[in-house]
Amino acid sequence: MGKKKIISLLGASVALLIILLSTTNPTNVSSAFLLIPFVLIFVAIWSGSILVLRFNGMRPRKATRLSLLLAVLPSGLLVLQSIGQLEAWDVVTIMALVVVAYFYVSKLMSTKTD
């Protein structure tokens, strides 16, 4: 994915998130609609971290993989916090899963060419 597409994806997700959060009331929308902000936050973190990693010289495929894992951590924690289920044990568990997933994906992809 090119840098221009990533920048436009980041801008669109942030703009949609701002519009959504400023114009809707969570008590007046359906429960499925409540998932949209979490998806937009995930996309914004993912695309923003891709830009930062690629700006620092990381290869595009590796930056994409790492960015996915970096976006899962705060998004997952935010989802748990929003439903009142976030505890210290959950933070440790999600961080451990992200670390294991990163090593698994990096090991899996190291056998393939980037």
Steps between C-alpha positions, in 0.01 A plus 500: 500500500641836401572781740236726346232235552610448859494875570153531348381198700634657819337834423168343408486282810587788732249732328224238515580430864478868591173541311356184651595585857378858476167433332366180656367408840586142604164456670311570177682267258492126447757277666656409163561870433698521825774283348584754230711730722717206606560402139587859410741524795663174391537626140642833617758336728587244235550750218679750724745239625566380144596855403730539800667162448547552127632851561763346728614265224311179568400293199133537402391141568674486835357839596151379413532187714639686797240775466217248512627368830563850633143599416345191659639579845343841568184412307445183699566676827262779404223252417544328835502835682183613326306198625646527849703180483855635497716383788873467551489133407334586168777748416768241573316233300446719194861623508623141523280397207629790290863414580445131418317593180781733397766232546282243326434725201861612476623140515242392246587784264876461544482179300335692215661782309394857576 
